[in-house]
Amino acid sequence: MDINFEGVGHKYRKLIKEIYQKALEVTGNNIENTWVTISFVKKERIQELNNLYRKVDKATDVLSFPMLDIVFPQTLNDFKNEYSPDGSLYIGDVVICPKIAKVQAKTYKHSKKREIGFLALHGLLHILGYDHIEAEDEKIMMEASSKILESLGLKRG
């Protein structure tokens, strides 16, 4: 997977690449020529986006903007007809507010690195069709998150 980083410092780029690679393997979505954009933004910007796209006028930690209508348990293999003429498949955008991540890391008593990793993964899983509205879907999503993060040594607490 190729990742277009916007506003993301070098400190987190390697981490996010590792998480996304592991996530694609674990979820059965490891196909060639896919790409995603991940952006770090200020609280004011994520609040604007949250209000514009979700009609919720408050800052949030992470937003995801899928480009495909994937519904779990579908995978990217089901969308090969969506490839662009250059042979790539753009799957979406993930937007994170590092300032909120820092506060949440303190609240959950783990590192900011772990929280940024969790949020980046959470956004990607939404793009891949995972959700947490229903209890059963939340369980599936959280089990996938835990498996991926723990395999990379990013444990909670």
KASULSUL-V233590 format. One record per backbone hydrogen bond with DSSP energy under -1.0 kcal/mol. NH is the residue of the N-H (numbers start at 0). CO is the residue of the C=O. E is the energy in kcal/mol with one decimal. If there is no record, write none. Layout:
{{NH,CO,E} {NH,CO,E}}
//
This chain:
{{1,33,-2.8} {3,35,-3.0} {5,37,-2.5} {11,8,-1.5} {15,11,-2.5} {16,12,-2.4} {17,13,-2.4} {18,14,-2.5} {19,15,-2.8} {20,16,-2.3} {21,17,-2.3} {22,18,-2.7} {23,19,-2.3} {24,20,-1.8} {25,21,-2.9} {26,22,-2.3} {28,23,-2.6} {30,28,-2.0} {34,88,-2.1} {35,1,-1.8} {36,91,-2.2} {37,3,-2.6} {38,93,-2.8} {39,5,-2.2} {40,95,-2.6} {45,41,-2.2} {46,42,-2.1} {47,43,-2.0} {48,44,-2.4} {49,45,-2.5} {50,46,-2.4} {51,47,-2.7} {52,48,-2.8} {53,49,-2.0} {55,49,-1.4} {57,55,-1.9} {62,94,-2.5} {64,92,-2.9} {66,90,-2.3} {69,67,-1.2} {71,128,-1.7} {73,70,-2.8} {77,74,-1.8} {78,75,-2.2} {81,78,-2.2} {82,79,-1.2} {83,87,-3.2} {86,83,-2.6} {88,32,-2.8} {90,34,-2.6} {92,64,-1.6} {93,36,-2.5} {94,62,-2.9} {95,38,-3.0} {96,60,-2.2} {100,96,-2.1} {101,97,-2.3} {102,98,-1.5} {103,99,-2.6} {104,100,-2.4} {105,101,-1.6} {106,102,-2.1} {107,103,-2.8} {109,104,-2.3} {114,110,-1.9} {115,111,-3.1} {116,112,-2.3} {117,113,-2.6} {118,114,-2.7} {119,115,-2.7} {120,116,-2.4} {121,117,-3.0} {122,118,-2.4} {123,119,-2.0} {124,120,-3.0} {125,121,-1.9} {126,122,-1.9} {127,123,-1.9} {128,125,-1.8} {129,124,-2.7} {137,133,-2.5} {138,134,-2.2} {139,135,-1.9} {140,136,-2.5} {141,137,-2.9} {142,138,-2.4} {143,139,-2.0} {144,140,-2.4} {145,141,-2.7} {146,142,-2.4} {147,143,-2.3} {148,144,-2.8} {149,145,-2.8} {150,146,-1.6} {152,149,-1.6} {153,148,-2.8}}
//
